[in-house]
Amino acid sequence: MLFMITHACKDPNAARERWTNTEEKWDGLELVARYHAIGNTGVVIVRADDVRAISKWSMQWDDLFDLDVCPVMEDEEASEVVAYFQ
């Protein structure tokens, strides 16, 4: 299942320090994409079979970022949902 994690940085200096000097743990997650926007915000798309993997990943960053997690679908999956109602 795909999840979209949006983030807003609370402490950019500390976040830069951790990101460049600590190995990020992805246990149980597949990184699909990560995008950084101007203004210390961004989005991460991950694939996971277990929401606990997302929780473990987020604990690495939740002191420095406000994180929002939302399940998402690709076009093919969304088309199946729409077709259900036709």
Beta strands, then each sheet from edge to edge (+ up, - down):
strand 1: 2-9
strand 2: 29-37
strand 3: 41-48
strand 4: 65-72
sheet 1: 2+ 3- 1+ 4-
end
